[in-house]
Amino acid sequence: MTPDLKIVATADGSNTIFNPQVGENYHSRHGALQESKHVFLKAGLEYFIGRTQAAAVSVMEVGLGTGLNFLLTADYCTASNTQLSYTGIEAYPLSQEMISQTGYEQYVPPAIWQAFMDNYEASMQTAVKLNAYCQLQTAHCQLLNFQSDQQFDVIYFDAFAAIHQPEMWNDEAIGHTIQFLKPGGVFVTYAITGNLKRMLKGMGLQVQKVPGAPGKREMLRAVSS
Ligand SMILES: C[S@@+](CC[C@H](N)C(=O)[O-])C[C@H]1O[C@@H](n2cnc3c(N)ncnc32)[C@H](O)[C@@H]1O
């Protein structure tokens, strides 16, 4: 799954990566940056912090990819003096060279970008501190092989769409993911389907339909009780 990856522009001017083997982009073609901000930052992280007023937050991401969601989260947490413990699960880590071609350094302060680039490889071995607020660990494994004693406040579920990778959206994968969500924690993803809603309700979560990022009418947020 590391074929001829290509950098492509999306409608808001930010880049994404096209994976020809999967036949899909890493982000919405309507706008990578606006999708990341809308779905994960606003509907996920900011929603959780707004509810809890937490001064420390733990985030687990399924599909770290380019690190865009991490970069925006690290920027938000650093600017708001919020402690961040971030674990990104990624079965097929991108090369640093590929990440550097995304142009994402323009969306975060230079110190955040530099700390991410400097620590990306090391984060696959151990949790690394990027600055006084942010810690990153990259779990280089398949989702179903991810194990942790930790549970998380917020889960960003950013797998390729079910039409391309149905195994990431079945009961087993979603159940495996949800075991890492704390009580009161928030799960967000850009997609919403009847099947996903049913699965999450069946796992005891309260499912919410939220306006989607441009190009998608709705997205899904679920809160554990
Ligand atoms: C939609 S892209 C994620 C985009 C990413 N969040 C970003 O901002 O660049 C999906 C990601 O899931 C990863 N992936 C695919 N299968 C996986 C699996 N079984 N376990 C973990 N990650 C997987 C892909 O390599 C890819 O990076």
The ligand as a MOL file (V3000), in Angstrom:
LIG
                    3D

  0  0  0     0  0            999 V3000
M  V30 BEGIN CTAB
M  V30 COUNTS 27 29 0 0 0
M  V30 BEGIN ATOM
M  V30 1 C -8.0880 9.0300 4.8400 0
M  V30 2 S -6.4000 8.6580 5.1210 0 CHG=1
M  V30 3 C -6.0150 9.5450 6.5940 0
M  V30 4 C -5.6800 10.9620 6.4230 0
M  V30 5 C -4.9400 11.5360 7.5920 0
M  V30 6 N -5.7290 11.6300 8.7970 0
M  V30 7 C -4.3440 12.8430 7.1900 0
M  V30 8 O -4.7580 13.8940 7.7120 0
M  V30 9 O -3.4760 12.8200 6.3330 0 CHG=-1
M  V30 10 C -6.4970 7.0140 5.8390 0
M  V30 11 C -5.2230 6.5540 6.5100 0
M  V30 12 O -5.4490 5.2700 7.1020 0
M  V30 13 C -4.2890 4.4900 6.9160 0
M  V30 14 N -4.6760 3.0700 7.0280 0
M  V30 15 C -5.1690 2.2600 6.0720 0
M  V30 16 N -5.4590 1.0340 6.5630 0
M  V30 17 C -5.1520 1.0720 7.8800 0
M  V30 18 C -5.2370 0.1380 8.9370 0
M  V30 19 N -5.7090 -1.1030 8.7430 0
M  V30 20 N -4.8320 0.4960 10.1600 0
M  V30 21 C -4.3510 1.7570 10.3760 0
M  V30 22 N -4.2440 2.7050 9.4060 0
M  V30 23 C -4.6480 2.3730 8.1800 0
M  V30 24 C -3.8170 4.9050 5.5490 0
M  V30 25 O -2.4610 4.5670 5.3330 0
M  V30 26 C -4.0490 6.3950 5.5690 0
M  V30 27 O -2.9540 7.0900 6.0790 0
M  V30 END ATOM
M  V30 BEGIN BOND
M  V30 1 1 1 2
M  V30 2 1 2 3
M  V30 3 1 2 10
M  V30 4 1 3 4
M  V30 5 1 4 5
M  V30 6 1 5 6
M  V30 7 1 5 7
M  V30 8 2 7 8
M  V30 9 1 7 9
M  V30 10 1 10 11
M  V30 11 1 11 12
M  V30 12 1 11 26
M  V30 13 1 12 13
M  V30 14 1 13 14
M  V30 15 1 13 24
M  V30 16 1 14 15
M  V30 17 1 14 23
M  V30 18 2 15 16
M  V30 19 1 16 17
M  V30 20 1 17 18
M  V30 21 2 17 23
M  V30 22 1 18 19
M  V30 23 2 18 20
M  V30 24 1 20 21
M  V30 25 2 21 22
M  V30 26 1 22 23
M  V30 27 1 24 25
M  V30 28 1 24 26
M  V30 29 1 26 27
M  V30 END BOND
M  V30 END CTAB
M  END
